Amino acid sequence: MTGREALPDNGGGRPAGRHVPVMLRQCLDMLAPALTAPGAVVVDCTLGLGGHSEALLSRFPEVRLVGLDRDKEALRLSGQRLAPFGERATLVHAVYDELPEVLERLGVPRVQGVLFDLGVSSMQLDEAERGFAYAQDAPLDMRMDQTTGIGAAEVLNTYPPGELVRILRAYGEEKQAKRIVSAIVRERQKEPFTNSARLVELIRDALPQAAKRTGGNPAKRTFQALRIEVNGELSVLERAIPAAVKALAVGGRIAVLSYHSLEDRLVKQVLAAGAASTAPPGLPVVPEHHQPRLKLLTRGAELPTEDEVAENRRAAPARLRGAERIREDIG
């Protein structure tokens, strides 16, 4: 469901120690060939608490970093973490599909690296009042940017039943969407939803026993669906990945960490399309404008190691894909 900077588990189910970025070595190695030249620019599109960015700035001392995040608290905390790097790090309050506008404002026509670490950050999960985690009672908010938009409670209390069913099926892949929504509609007529514990209890009661025996917490798919709806995550991602590819200079690389099949499928489609010829079949010579723009850097998706999953439970669902820009757009 999520990852970002995973927290080591101290054995009691509670996080301990400093935030550890997911698949850090793999991400750095994937981007490394594009970041060795002086003046290289890398964009961390999902800054979070700045763990990946800190590692990028440390490993590549000539690199300039642009960090984006829609969460102002994440920007504040990562700003403290990255302060030792001074002007090499430029942090911007923006959603990652705003990458083209951000680069234009900064006067950066092309970049050498782009990193996406999708999903919810550990900070957002671990601050109960944000309402992302179904394991603790909290206000049903789930906004990554708390300065704009509507929260999960308003979605639950105001959306038509058919729209709620669509969201749970499309974004949570919830097979019991109709059962859950029927219960939600019945309960919201008695009293509007405000907190997560009531929703979790309702989902447990609504599901048949067989559905509760598989797949972990029965509320996780509904919470994922609400979070994606509240933050427009998939529609933003549909715009952001092509925009990031377009921003890459030839030789530049993109690395994307996904945490559920909906994200991973979308990333796979965009990168695979860029790595495919668009020429009609049978041409003896493929014109340059039909040749692939990208070279894929992974066969399928790269997975975290068993050791990393043992240390960082939130890394378990991570899937890493990458590509290199091999030619400019023509025409």
Salt bridges, closest charged atoms under 4 A:
GLU5 OE1 - ARG81 NH1 3.11
ASP9 OD2 - ARG313 NE 2.96
ASP29 OD2 - ARG25 NH1 3.42
ASP29 OD1 - ARG59 NH1 2.92
GLU54 OE1 - ARG18 NH2 3.61
GLU54 OE1 - ARG81 NE 3.07
ASP69 OD2 - ARG4 NH2 3.39
ASP71 OD2 - ARG130 NH2 2.80
GLU73 OE2 - ARG76 NH2 2.64
ASP97 OD2 - ARG239 NH2 2.81
ASP117 OD2 - HIS52 ND1 3.65
ASP126 OD1 - ARG314 NH2 2.77
GLU127 OE1 - ARG130 NH1 3.96
ASP141 OD1 - ARG143 NE 2.80
ASP145 OD2 - HIS93 NE2 3.28
GLU163 OE2 - ARG166 NH2 2.85
GLU173 OE2 - ARG265 NH2 3.70
GLU174 OE1 - ARG221 NE 2.95
GLU187 OE2 - LYS190 NZ 3.11
GLU187 OE1 - ARG198 NH2 3.47
GLU233 OE2 - ARG227 NE 2.73
GLU263 OE2 - HIS260 NE2 3.53
ASP264 OD1 - ARG321 NE 2.71
GLU324 OE1 - ARG253 NH2 3.13
GLU324 OE1 - LYS295 NZ 3.74
GLU328 OE1 - ARG110 NH2 3.69
GLU328 OE1 - ARG325 NH2 3.91
ASP329 OD1 - ARG293 NH1 3.52
ASP329 OD2 - ARG325 NH2 3.27
